Amino acid sequence: MTVTSGSAGGGRVRLAPAERREQLLDLGVELLSTRDLDELSIDLLAEKAGISRGLLYHYFGNKQEFHEAVVRRAADGLIAVTAPVAEGDMGTRLLVSLDRYLGFVEENHRGYVSLKRAANGSNSVMREIYEEARAALTDRIFDTAGADGLAEFGVVDSPSVRMMVRGWAVLVEDVVIHWVDDPSGITRDDLLASLAAMLAHVAISAPPVTAAPSPTPEA
């Protein structure tokens, strides 16, 4: 099955279903950047895409499924845009990723805040997507650095360190959202430098992991 889409020259371009769905998801993410998730309706997407509401239901069974698909696409976009660069030391690469994260929130502020609110609600799928994205963002810090890179900062990978870094990620998100709303006299460069310094301090300060006590043998 193929469907048609308007082109810049006014003609019609035939798209396979998978291609059309991808196009609709990209449009959904674009629309979400400037509005709350609740305002992102099937009717709005159909109007902007120039197709019928009924055809949209062919790709997304209902509004909830549509929202979940768009949120997952947005989360994938965040992970991609903040991917560590190959050049520079760990500190430089971290600053680049943080700068790109900040840029993403700036460009998609209203939608991003809405996604965070949805993840804290009752929808388990939204929460799962949100947590998967956060885990991907923090876990790759360790994957990129490796044992040798972490050792340069006096850090050894452990469940305790990873838990503290997850907490740092929560702090970064909250600070960045508030900074975009009101910079409070803090420059972009100073904000990024402070957030990066916090990560190093948090990782170094992680409490040691103690082994669980052995069970007492039965008499």
Salt bridges, closest charged atoms under 4 A:
GLU22 OE1 - ARG73 NH2 2.26
ASP26 OD1 - ARG73 NH1 2.53
ASP36 OD1 - ARG110 NE 3.31
ASP36 OD2 - ARG117 NH2 3.88
GLU39 OE2 - ARG110 NH2 2.77
ASP43 OD1 - ARG53 NE 2.37
ASP99 OD1 - ARG188 NE 2.86
GLU106 OE2 - ARG188 NH1 2.92
GLU131 OE1 - ARG166 NH2 2.98
GLU132 OE1 - ARG72 NH1 3.29
ASP139 OD1 - ARG162 NH1 3.32
ASP157 OD2 - ARG162 NH2 2.87
GLU173 OE1 - LYS116 NZ 3.98
GLU173 OE1 - ARG134 NH2 2.95
ASP174 OD1 - LYS116 NZ 3.80
ASP174 OD1 - HIS178 ND1 3.58
ASP181 OD1 - HIS109 NE2 3.37
